Amino acid sequence: MKNIFTILLATSTLSASYAQEADKAIFKTEPVSYYQHTIVKALEGKYDTTLHKKLKVDADFEKFPTDPSLYKTIWYSPRISQGNTGTCWSYSTSSFMESEIKRISGKEVDLSEMYTVYWEYVERMKYFIDHKGKMHLGEGSETNAIAKIMELYGAVPYKDYTGIKKGQKFHNHEKMFEEIDLLFKQIKQTKDWNKTKSVKELKAILTKYIGKVPSKVKINSKEMTPKEYLASLDLDPKAYVNFMSLMEAPYYQKVIYDVPDNWWRSNDYNNIPLDYFMKLIKSAIQNGYSMSIGGDVSEPGFDKISQTATIPTFDIPSKYIDEGARQLRFTNGATTDDHAMHLVGYYETDNGDTWFLIKDSGSGSRNARAASDKFGYYFMHEDYIKLKIMTVTLHKDAAADFLNKMK
């Protein structure tokens, strides 16, 4: 009996050490969003004041570390808005590359996000023609698109290509994408697979809305091509690697991240077990490397008022978050490829939890109107990354130990 009691006591103690207080689910009425009262109002002069109820976690957000000064950070450029566009992938990874340039060369630069967007659309058209229309078209893309475009077309400073009309406060790609979408549909319907003609028509639409891309830029009185400018920053696009963690594909191999925004079917993702995925993220940021991340931001625990991201117990308790839970949600569509952001810092609590400081260009990170010092941030618990952040892009030096495990 003594042995059985000892075993039961040990089991009970172990369970207690993993105890997690239950979270309550509520339907919460959210205030009018920053997107409506600021971006849409600036673009259209009016906005939708409808209030919406959403299923959210009823949490004591005051207990969460939502003070940016708590976090140990790497250098990052000012927080800016992507406006009314679906180009978070360009904003997040351009911000990441700006941090990388500072880390590598000490230079502080402001890269043009729209230069990348322009050439990304051109590459989509070429792929679309080559594959006879078998391609997903949307505004979204993946975080590894930036290195791909940089290698092909270089980069330019923001001042040389803003992609925004004079007097316009925010980007607005709504009408531009409608015209692009119509062009792609017409080509597919008529089967007019003339690449030169199609690219020319696409460039006309892009130039109309975001301007003609520069072929030269002037840096300190010296003229440079975009590729020469990129080379002057000591940034090598080939030095960046991508990781994911899903059971559906073999571990320790390069695989396809099978989502619509991976429109060019990139199979450049190093797939590693979830424990290693988490170790990679933590070791990288602790050693001074930031990263661009992509995943799901449409969850009850992703609160756009407190700007915190947690996993409530009514979704899954912390101790049960594993690769099976992660894969299940991806397979059944509960986890979607929503948004890309820039992970710039971390904070370790007294109880051993790790929180991450996330720099974001989306409007959801700007809803706390009374706390402008928090504009453009999310405060993300490690459980959220473990379950809902699907990919990371970072420098190969930050991932050397993990790359060595690849077959």
PELINUR-V549169 format. One record per pair of residues at least 24 apart in sequence whose ideal C-beta (glycine too) atoms are under 10 Angstrom apart, sorted by the first residue. I is the first residue (numbers start at 1). J is the second residue. Records with the same first field share a line. If there is no record, write none. Layout:
I->J, J
//
This chain:
15->319
17->319
18->317, 318, 319, 320
19->317, 319
20->312, 313, 317, 318, 319, 320, 383
21->60, 313
22->312, 313, 314, 317
23->57, 58, 59, 300, 301, 310, 311, 312, 313, 314, 315, 317
24->56, 57, 58, 59, 312, 313, 314
25->55, 56, 57, 58, 300, 301, 312, 313, 314, 315
26->53, 54, 55, 56, 57, 58, 59, 300
27->52, 53, 54, 55, 56, 58
28->52, 53, 54, 55, 56, 57, 58, 300, 303, 305
29->53, 54, 56
30->54, 56, 303, 304, 305, 367
31->304, 305, 367, 369
32->367, 369
33->304, 305, 363, 364, 366, 367
34->81, 304, 362, 363, 364, 365, 366, 367, 368, 369, 375
35->81, 83, 84, 170, 304, 362, 363, 364, 366, 367
36->363
37->363, 367, 369
38->81, 83, 169, 170, 363, 366, 367, 369
39->81, 82, 83, 84, 85, 169, 170, 171, 172, 363, 366
40->83, 84, 170, 172, 363
41->169, 170
42->83, 84, 168, 169, 170, 172
43->83, 84, 168, 169, 170, 171, 172, 174
44->84, 172, 174
54->298, 300, 303, 304
55->299, 300, 314
56->299, 300, 301, 302, 303, 304, 305, 312
57->299, 300, 301, 302, 303, 308, 310, 311, 312, 313, 314, 315
58->300, 312
59->300, 301, 303, 306, 308, 310, 312
60->306
61->303, 305, 306, 307, 308, 310, 379
62->306
64->303, 306, 307, 308, 309, 310, 349, 355, 379, 381
65->308, 347, 348, 349, 353, 355, 357, 379, 381
66->306, 307, 308, 355, 357, 368, 371, 374, 377, 378, 379
67->347, 371, 373, 374, 379
68->344, 345, 347, 357, 359, 373, 374, 376, 377, 379
69->347, 373
70->345, 346, 347, 348, 349, 355, 357, 379
71->285, 344, 345, 346, 347, 348, 355, 356, 357, 358, 377, 379
72->285, 286, 288, 344, 345, 346, 347, 348, 357
73->99, 285, 288, 290, 343, 344, 345, 346, 347, 357, 359
74->99, 100, 102, 103, 284, 285, 287, 288, 289, 290, 291, 342, 343, 344, 345, 346, 357
75->99, 101, 102, 103, 106, 108, 288, 290, 344
76->102, 290, 342, 343, 344, 345, 357, 359
77->101, 102, 108, 109, 110, 111, 158, 342, 344, 359
78->110, 359, 376
79->342, 344, 359, 360, 361, 365, 366, 374, 375, 376, 377
80->110, 113, 158, 359, 361, 376
81->169, 170, 171, 360, 361, 362, 363, 365, 366, 375, 376
82->113, 170, 171, 173, 360, 361, 362, 363
83->164, 168, 169, 170, 171, 172, 173, 361, 362, 363
84->170, 171, 172, 173, 174, 363
85->113, 114, 117, 139, 163, 170, 171, 172, 173, 174, 176, 177, 210, 361, 362
86->117, 138, 139, 140, 141, 173, 174, 177, 261, 339, 362
87->113, 114, 116, 117, 120, 139, 140, 141, 163, 171, 173, 340, 361
88->113, 139, 140, 141, 143, 292, 294, 297, 338, 339, 340, 341, 342, 360, 361, 362
89->113, 116, 117, 120, 139, 140, 141, 142, 143, 144, 145, 146, 261, 292, 294, 339, 340, 341, 361, 393
90->114, 115, 116, 117, 120, 139, 141, 143, 145, 146, 149, 163, 340, 361
91->116, 117, 171, 292, 340, 341, 342, 359, 360, 361, 362
92->143, 146, 291, 292, 293, 294, 339, 340, 341, 342, 343, 358, 359, 360, 361, 362, 393
93->141, 142, 143, 144, 145, 146, 147, 149, 150, 240, 291, 292, 293, 294, 340, 341, 342, 393
94->146, 150, 155, 158, 292, 342, 361
95->290, 292, 340, 341, 342, 344, 359, 360, 361
96->143, 146, 240, 289, 290, 291, 292, 293, 340, 341, 342, 343, 344, 359, 393, 394, 395
97->146, 147, 150, 155, 230, 233, 235, 237, 240, 292, 342, 393
98->158, 233, 235, 290, 342
99->288, 289, 290, 291, 292, 342, 344, 359
100->233, 234, 235, 236, 239, 240, 289, 290, 291, 292, 394, 395
101->155, 230, 233, 234, 235
102->233, 290
103->288, 289, 290, 395
104->233, 234, 235, 236, 239, 395
105->232, 233, 234, 235
106->234
107->232, 233, 234, 235
109->155, 157, 158, 219, 229, 232, 233, 235
110->157, 158, 159
111->146, 150, 155, 156, 157, 158, 161, 229, 230, 233, 235
112->155, 156, 157, 158, 159, 160, 161, 162, 163, 213, 214, 217, 226
113->146, 158, 161, 162, 163, 171, 361
114->156, 158, 161, 162, 163, 164, 171, 173, 206, 209, 210, 211, 213
115->149, 150, 153, 154, 155, 156, 157, 158, 160, 161, 162, 163, 210, 211, 213, 214, 217, 226
116->141, 145, 146, 148, 149, 150, 153, 155, 156, 161, 163
117->141, 145, 149, 163, 171, 173, 176, 206, 210
118->149, 153, 161, 163, 202, 203, 206, 207, 209, 210, 211, 212, 213
119->145, 148, 149, 150, 152, 153, 154, 206, 213, 226
120->145, 146, 148, 149, 152, 153, 263, 264
121->176, 177, 180, 199, 202, 203, 205, 206, 210
122->149, 152, 153, 199, 202, 203, 206, 213
123->148, 149, 152, 153, 199, 263, 264
124->180, 184, 202, 263, 264
125->180, 183, 184, 187, 195, 198, 199, 200, 201, 202, 203
126->195, 198, 199, 202, 264
127->263, 264, 265
128->183, 184, 187, 188, 193, 195, 198, 202, 263
129->184, 187, 192, 193, 194, 195, 196, 197, 198, 199
130->193, 195
131->193, 263, 264, 265
132->187, 188, 191, 193
133->184, 185, 187, 188, 189, 191, 193
134->188, 265
135->184, 188, 260, 263, 264, 265
136->259, 260, 261, 262, 263, 264, 265
137->177, 180, 181, 183, 184, 185, 188, 260, 263
138->177, 181, 260, 261, 263
139->173, 174, 176, 177, 180, 181, 261
140->259, 260, 261, 262, 263, 294, 337, 338, 339, 340
141->261, 262, 263, 264, 266, 294, 340
142->242, 257, 259, 261, 262, 263, 264, 266, 268, 269, 292, 294, 337, 340, 390, 391, 393
143->240, 242, 261, 291, 292, 293, 294, 340, 341, 342, 391, 392, 393, 394
144->237, 240, 241, 242, 257, 262, 264, 266, 268, 269, 292, 294, 391, 393
145->261, 262, 263, 264, 266, 340, 393
146->237, 240, 292, 340, 393
147->235, 236, 237, 238, 239, 240, 241, 242, 268, 393
148->237, 240, 264, 266, 268
149->237
150->226, 227, 230, 233, 235, 236, 237, 238, 240
151->227, 230, 236, 237, 238, 240
152->226, 227, 237
153->213, 225, 226, 227, 230
154->217, 224, 225, 226, 227, 228, 229, 230, 231, 233, 237
155->217, 226, 227, 229, 230, 231, 232, 233, 235, 237
156->213, 214, 215, 216, 217, 219, 224, 225, 226, 229, 230
157->214, 217, 218, 219, 226, 229
159->217
160->213, 214, 216, 217, 218, 219, 226, 229
161->210, 211, 212, 213, 214, 217, 226
162->210, 211
163->206, 209, 210, 211, 213
164->209, 210, 211
165->209, 210, 211
170->363
171->209, 210
172->209
173->209, 210
174->209
175->205, 208, 209
176->205, 206, 208, 209, 210
177->205, 209
178->205
179->204, 205, 206, 208, 209
180->205, 206, 209
235->395
236->395, 396
238->396
239->394, 395, 396, 397
240->268, 291, 292, 393, 394, 395, 396, 398, 399
241->268, 269, 270, 392, 393, 394, 395, 396, 397, 398, 399, 400, 402, 403, 406
242->266, 268, 269, 270, 271, 291, 292, 294, 391, 392, 393, 394, 399
243->269, 270, 271, 272, 276, 277, 280, 281, 284, 291, 390, 391, 392, 393, 394, 399, 402, 403, 406
244->269, 270, 271, 272, 277, 294, 330, 389, 390, 391, 392
245->269, 270, 271, 272, 273, 274, 275, 276, 277, 278, 280, 323, 326, 327, 386, 389, 390, 391, 392
246->271, 272, 274, 277, 323, 326, 327, 330, 331, 335, 390, 391
247->271, 273, 274, 322, 323, 324, 326, 327, 328, 330, 331
248->327, 330, 331
250->407
251->276, 323, 405, 406, 407
252->276, 402, 405, 406, 407
253->406, 407
254->406, 407
257->294, 337, 390, 391
258->330, 337
259->294, 330, 336, 337, 338, 390, 391
260->336, 337
261->294, 337, 338, 340
262->294, 337, 391
268->393
269->390, 391, 392, 393
270->392, 399, 402, 403, 405, 406
271->406
272->399, 402, 403, 405, 406
273->322, 323, 405
274->321, 322, 323, 324, 325, 326, 327, 386, 387
275->322, 323, 386
276->401, 402, 405
277->323, 326, 385, 386, 389, 390, 391, 392, 402
278->354, 382, 383, 385, 386, 389
279->401, 402
280->392, 394, 398, 399, 401, 402, 403
281->343, 346, 354, 356, 382, 385, 386, 389, 392, 394, 398, 399
282->346, 348, 354, 356, 382, 385
283->398, 399, 401, 402
284->343, 346, 392, 394, 395, 397, 398, 399, 402
285->343, 344, 345, 346, 354, 356, 357, 394, 398
286->346, 348, 354
287->397, 398
288->398
289->343, 394, 395, 397, 398, 399
290->342, 343, 344, 345, 357, 359, 394, 395, 398
291->341, 342, 343, 344, 391, 392, 393, 394, 395, 398, 399
292->340, 341, 342, 343, 359, 391, 392, 393, 394
293->339, 340, 341, 342, 343, 356, 358, 380, 385, 389, 390, 391, 392, 393, 394
294->337, 338, 339, 340, 341, 389, 390, 391, 392, 393
295->330, 335, 336, 337, 338, 339, 340, 341, 380, 384, 385, 387, 388, 389, 390, 391, 392
296->329, 330, 334, 335, 336, 337, 338, 339, 384, 387, 388, 389, 390
297->336, 338, 339, 340, 341, 358, 360, 362, 364, 365, 378, 380, 384, 388, 389
298->334, 335, 336, 338, 339, 364, 388
299->329, 334, 335, 336, 338, 384, 387, 388
301->381, 383, 384, 387, 388
302->338, 339, 364, 378, 380, 384, 388
303->364, 367, 378, 379
304->362, 363, 364, 365, 366, 367, 368, 378
305->364, 367, 368, 369
306->367, 368, 371, 374, 378, 379
307->358, 360, 364, 365, 366, 367, 368, 371, 374, 375, 376, 377, 378, 379, 380
308->355, 378, 379, 380, 381, 384
309->355, 356, 358, 378, 379, 380, 381, 383, 384, 385, 388, 389
310->355, 379, 380, 381, 382, 383, 384
311->381, 382, 383, 384, 385, 386, 387, 388
312->383
315->383, 387, 388
316->383, 387
317->383
318->353, 381, 382, 383, 386, 387
319->383
320->387
321->382, 383, 384, 386, 387, 388
322->386, 387
323->386
325->386, 387
326->386, 387, 388, 389, 390
329->387, 388
330->387, 388, 390
334->387, 388
335->387, 388, 389, 390
336->388, 390
337->390, 391
338->362, 388, 390
339->364, 365, 378, 389
340->391, 393
341->365, 376, 377, 378, 380, 389
342->376
343->378, 380, 385, 389, 392, 394
344->377
345->377, 379
346->380, 382
347->379
348->382
349->381
352->382
353->381, 382, 383
354->380, 381, 382, 383, 385
355->379, 380, 381, 382, 384, 385
356->380, 381, 382, 384, 385, 389
358->384, 385, 389
//
